[in-house]
Amino acid sequence: MTVWDTSHDIVTSSFGLRKSMTTTNTKTNTKRSKKESLVADFSVHYPPSSQEDVAWFRNALEHEQREFFAAFVFQKSRGVPEVLYETMIRAAVYERDPSKNRAFVEPYVATFGLRRVSETLLERFENGSDQEKAGVVQAMYHAGLIGVRDSYWRRPDSDAVFKLVGDLWMRQRCLLLREFVSNPSVLVRQRIIPHLDLTNVSSYSDEFKPLVPQAIQIARNHTDGYIRHRVEIQMGSNETQLFSPLPAMDRSDTEDLPEGGTQESIGRATRSMIPRLKSFITRLRRWGP
């Protein structure tokens, strides 16, 4: 077992890190202060500066069992290094669970800003595979712009926000509508349908307005139960009906996504980080179960 494996195991067993990164924090103040103490101890070596350090974090973000620890460090250290910009977005897009990618998106937006992150996600959406498109929509949800309704922009206090990202908001909603109509992928349509405004045709640009009735027809006649259920929610037809959860992506849905770093590269980066991790792991053991 490598030093990185050891540090990951101690953190997850002590704090349930994967769960606490994606659910409401119900921990006591004492346990929270312990987490902060751990991060303070590690922050001496942060942000990563050498090539070996960068490789260590990059490989961690591309490893399913290690990525949440890296996200934890980024969140608590209040910043994602520029050199890890692309790697962080990959982690957000390739996370299968539609709620757990929040761990990557929130520090990403906090560091680089909503506009830059939204532009990157839109580019990925336009040029990616169906699996990547689905992951991008899930990441868009936690970025926040996708959930803004047309009525928000009519508020007096929204002018500054509209000037910053209003064009991206319109581009995003129009792209999602077009993709839903033109792309037969069930996976992609499942991710898009909760974010379509199907009762306010005027909120779309003229070019896209004819697509709204087409989207409604496609959804209502779809073979997928979730899509049929969700369109009625979007239309306000079943206001008393309970929301069905968005189906999580199976491994088969993401089998074509790129793999992470090789074991050789992970091992080389980890060995170079051993001196820097020793004090951190010592503190982790102190607070372990």
C-alpha positions as CSV (number, residue, x, y, z in Angstrom):
1,M,0.0,0.0,0.0
2,T,1.4,3.4,-1.0
3,V,1.5,6.5,1.2
4,W,-1.3,8.0,-0.8
5,D,-3.5,4.9,-0.2
6,T,-2.8,5.1,3.5
7,S,-3.7,8.8,3.7
8,H,-6.9,8.3,1.7
9,D,-8.0,5.3,3.8
10,I,-7.4,7.2,7.1
11,V,-9.4,10.2,6.0
12,T,-12.4,8.4,4.6
13,S,-12.6,6.1,7.6
14,S,-12.3,9.0,10.1
15,F,-14.6,11.4,8.5
16,G,-16.7,9.6,5.8
17,L,-15.2,12.1,3.3
18,R,-17.1,10.9,0.2
19,K,-20.4,11.3,2.0
20,S,-19.6,14.6,3.8
21,M,-18.5,16.3,0.6
22,T,-21.9,15.8,-1.0
23,T,-24.5,16.0,1.8
24,T,-25.5,18.5,4.4
25,N,-22.9,18.7,7.1
26,T,-24.2,17.5,10.4
27,K,-20.9,17.0,12.1
28,T,-20.2,18.7,15.5
29,N,-18.0,21.7,15.8
30,T,-15.3,19.6,17.4
31,K,-15.1,17.3,14.4
32,R,-15.2,20.2,12.0
33,S,-12.3,21.8,13.8
34,K,-10.3,18.6,13.5
35,K,-10.8,18.7,9.8
36,E,-9.6,22.3,9.6
37,S,-6.6,21.3,11.7
38,L,-5.7,18.6,9.3
39,V,-6.0,20.9,6.3
40,A,-3.9,23.5,8.0
41,D,-1.2,20.9,8.5
42,F,-1.3,20.0,4.8
43,S,-1.6,23.5,3.5
44,V,2.0,24.1,4.3
45,H,2.7,22.1,1.1
46,Y,-0.1,23.7,-0.9
47,P,-0.5,24.7,-3.7
48,P,1.5,22.1,-5.5
49,S,4.5,23.7,-7.2
50,S,6.8,21.0,-8.5
51,Q,6.1,18.7,-11.4
52,E,5.9,15.8,-9.0
53,D,3.4,17.5,-6.8
54,V,1.2,18.4,-9.8
55,A,1.4,14.8,-11.1
56,W,0.3,13.5,-7.7
57,F,-2.8,15.7,-7.6
58,R,-3.6,15.1,-11.2
59,N,-3.5,11.3,-10.8
60,A,-5.6,11.6,-7.6
61,L,-8.3,13.5,-9.5
62,E,-8.3,10.8,-12.2
63,H,-8.7,8.0,-9.7
64,E,-12.2,7.1,-8.6
65,Q,-11.2,6.1,-5.1
66,R,-8.9,9.1,-4.5
67,E,-10.5,12.1,-6.3
68,F,-12.7,13.2,-3.4
69,F,-9.7,13.6,-1.1
70,A,-8.1,15.8,-3.6
71,A,-11.4,17.8,-3.9
72,F,-11.5,18.1,-0.1
73,V,-8.0,19.6,-0.1
74,F,-8.9,22.1,-2.9
75,Q,-12.1,23.1,-1.1
76,K,-10.5,23.6,2.3
77,S,-7.4,25.3,0.8
78,R,-9.8,27.7,-1.0
79,G,-8.4,27.3,-4.5
80,V,-7.6,25.1,-7.4
81,P,-4.2,25.7,-9.1
82,E,-4.4,26.9,-12.7
83,V,-2.3,23.9,-13.8
84,L,-5.0,21.6,-12.7
85,Y,-7.9,23.5,-14.4
86,E,-8.5,20.8,-17.1
87,T,-8.0,17.9,-14.7
88,M,-10.6,19.3,-12.3
89,I,-13.2,19.8,-15.0
90,R,-12.6,16.2,-16.1
91,A,-13.3,15.0,-12.6
92,A,-16.5,17.0,-12.5
93,V,-17.7,15.8,-15.9
94,Y,-16.8,12.1,-15.5
95,E,-18.3,11.6,-12.0
96,R,-21.3,9.4,-12.6
97,D,-23.4,10.4,-9.6
98,P,-25.4,13.6,-10.3
99,S,-25.0,14.9,-6.8
100,K,-21.4,13.9,-5.9
101,N,-19.8,16.0,-8.7
102,R,-20.7,19.0,-6.5
103,A,-17.5,18.3,-4.6
104,F,-15.5,19.3,-7.8
105,V,-17.7,22.0,-9.2
106,E,-18.0,24.3,-6.2
107,P,-14.2,24.8,-5.6
108,Y,-13.8,25.1,-9.3
109,V,-16.3,27.9,-9.6
110,A,-15.0,29.6,-6.5
111,T,-11.5,29.7,-7.9
112,F,-12.1,30.5,-11.6
113,G,-15.4,32.2,-11.6
114,L,-18.8,31.3,-13.0
115,R,-18.2,32.8,-16.5
116,R,-15.0,30.9,-17.3
117,V,-16.3,27.6,-15.9
118,S,-19.6,28.0,-17.8
119,E,-17.8,28.7,-21.0
120,T,-15.6,25.6,-20.6
121,L,-18.7,23.4,-19.8
122,L,-20.5,24.7,-22.8
123,E,-17.6,23.9,-25.1
124,R,-17.4,20.4,-23.6
125,F,-21.1,20.0,-24.2
126,E,-21.0,21.1,-27.8
127,N,-18.0,18.9,-28.7
128,G,-18.2,15.9,-26.3
129,S,-19.6,12.4,-26.6
130,D,-23.0,11.5,-25.3
131,Q,-21.5,10.4,-22.0
132,E,-19.6,13.6,-21.7
133,K,-22.6,15.7,-22.5
134,A,-24.5,14.0,-19.7
135,G,-21.7,14.6,-17.3
136,V,-21.5,18.3,-18.4
137,V,-25.2,18.8,-17.7
138,Q,-24.8,17.3,-14.2
139,A,-21.8,19.7,-13.6
140,M,-23.8,22.7,-14.9
141,Y,-26.5,22.1,-12.3
142,H,-24.0,22.6,-9.5
143,A,-22.4,25.6,-11.2
144,G,-25.8,27.2,-10.7
145,L,-26.5,29.1,-14.0
146,I,-28.6,26.3,-15.4
147,G,-31.2,26.7,-12.6
148,V,-31.8,30.4,-13.2
149,R,-35.3,31.1,-14.6
150,D,-36.3,33.9,-17.0
151,S,-38.2,35.7,-14.2
152,Y,-34.9,36.2,-12.3
153,W,-33.6,38.6,-14.9
154,R,-36.5,41.0,-14.4
155,R,-35.5,41.6,-10.8
156,P,-33.9,45.0,-10.2
157,D,-30.9,43.5,-8.4
158,S,-30.1,41.1,-11.3
159,D,-28.6,43.7,-13.7
160,A,-25.0,43.1,-12.6
161,V,-25.3,39.4,-12.9
162,F,-26.9,39.6,-16.3
163,K,-24.1,41.7,-17.7
164,L,-21.6,39.1,-16.5
165,V,-23.3,35.9,-17.6
166,G,-26.6,36.7,-19.3
167,D,-25.4,35.8,-22.7
168,L,-24.1,32.4,-21.5
169,W,-27.4,31.8,-19.7
170,M,-29.3,32.2,-23.0
171,R,-26.7,30.2,-25.0
172,Q,-26.9,27.4,-22.5
173,R,-30.6,27.0,-22.4
174,C,-30.9,27.1,-26.2
175,L,-28.2,24.5,-26.6
176,L,-29.9,22.2,-24.1
177,L,-33.2,22.5,-25.9
178,R,-31.7,21.8,-29.3
179,E,-29.8,18.8,-28.0
180,F,-32.9,17.3,-26.4
181,V,-34.7,17.5,-29.7
182,S,-31.9,16.4,-31.9
183,N,-30.1,13.8,-29.8
184,P,-31.9,10.5,-29.3
185,S,-29.6,9.4,-26.4
186,V,-31.7,8.5,-23.4
187,L,-28.9,9.3,-21.1
188,V,-28.5,12.8,-22.4
189,R,-32.3,13.5,-22.5
190,Q,-32.6,12.3,-19.0
191,R,-30.1,14.9,-17.8
192,I,-31.5,17.7,-19.9
193,I,-35.3,17.4,-19.3
194,P,-35.3,18.8,-15.7
195,H,-33.7,22.0,-17.0
196,L,-36.0,22.8,-19.9
197,D,-38.4,25.7,-19.6
198,L,-41.3,24.3,-21.5
199,T,-44.1,26.6,-20.3
200,N,-42.4,29.9,-21.4
201,V,-41.6,29.8,-25.1
202,S,-40.8,33.5,-25.1
203,S,-37.8,32.9,-22.9
204,Y,-36.0,31.3,-25.8
205,S,-34.6,33.2,-28.8
206,D,-36.7,33.2,-31.9
207,E,-34.6,30.6,-33.7
208,F,-35.3,28.1,-30.9
209,K,-38.9,28.8,-30.1
210,P,-40.3,26.2,-32.6
211,L,-38.3,23.5,-30.8
212,V,-40.3,23.8,-27.5
213,P,-43.5,22.0,-28.8
214,Q,-41.2,19.4,-30.4
215,A,-39.5,18.7,-27.1
216,I,-42.8,18.3,-25.3
217,Q,-44.0,15.8,-27.9
218,I,-40.8,13.8,-27.8
219,A,-40.8,13.7,-23.9
220,R,-44.5,12.7,-23.6
221,N,-44.2,9.9,-26.1
222,H,-40.8,8.7,-24.9
223,T,-40.2,5.1,-24.0
224,D,-38.2,6.1,-20.9
225,G,-40.4,6.4,-17.8
226,Y,-38.3,9.1,-16.1
227,I,-38.5,11.4,-19.2
228,R,-42.3,11.0,-19.4
229,H,-42.6,11.7,-15.7
230,R,-40.3,14.7,-15.7
231,V,-42.0,16.5,-18.7
232,E,-45.3,16.6,-16.7
233,I,-43.4,18.1,-13.8
234,Q,-41.9,20.7,-16.1
235,M,-45.3,21.4,-17.6
236,G,-46.9,21.8,-14.2
237,S,-49.3,18.9,-15.0
238,N,-48.5,16.9,-11.9
239,E,-47.8,19.5,-9.2
240,T,-48.8,17.0,-6.4
241,Q,-46.7,14.2,-7.8
242,L,-43.5,13.3,-6.0
243,F,-40.3,13.9,-8.0
244,S,-38.6,10.8,-9.2
245,P,-34.8,11.0,-8.7
246,L,-32.6,11.4,-11.8
247,P,-31.2,7.9,-12.6
248,A,-27.5,7.6,-11.9
249,M,-25.2,6.7,-14.7
250,D,-24.2,3.0,-14.8
251,R,-20.6,2.0,-15.4
252,S,-21.6,0.9,-18.9
253,D,-22.6,4.6,-19.5
254,T,-19.1,5.8,-18.8
255,E,-17.0,2.9,-20.1
256,D,-15.9,4.9,-23.1
257,L,-14.5,7.8,-21.0
258,P,-10.8,8.3,-20.8
259,E,-8.9,6.4,-18.1
260,G,-6.7,8.1,-15.5
261,G,-3.0,8.0,-15.1
262,T,-1.0,4.8,-15.2
263,Q,0.1,2.9,-12.1
264,E,3.7,3.7,-12.9
265,S,3.0,7.5,-13.0
266,I,0.9,7.4,-9.9
267,G,3.7,5.5,-8.0
268,R,6.4,7.9,-9.2
269,A,4.4,10.9,-8.2
270,T,3.5,9.4,-4.8
271,R,7.1,8.5,-4.0
272,S,8.2,12.0,-4.6
273,M,5.5,13.3,-2.2
274,I,6.4,11.0,0.7
275,P,8.4,13.5,2.7
276,R,5.7,16.1,2.3
277,L,2.9,13.8,3.4
278,K,4.5,12.4,6.5
279,S,3.5,15.1,8.8
280,F,0.0,15.2,7.3
281,I,-0.4,11.4,7.8
282,T,0.8,11.7,11.4
283,R,-1.9,14.2,12.1
284,L,-4.5,12.0,10.4
285,R,-3.5,9.0,12.5
286,R,-3.9,11.1,15.6
287,W,-7.5,11.9,14.8
288,G,-8.2,8.4,13.4
289,P,-10.8,6.1,14.9
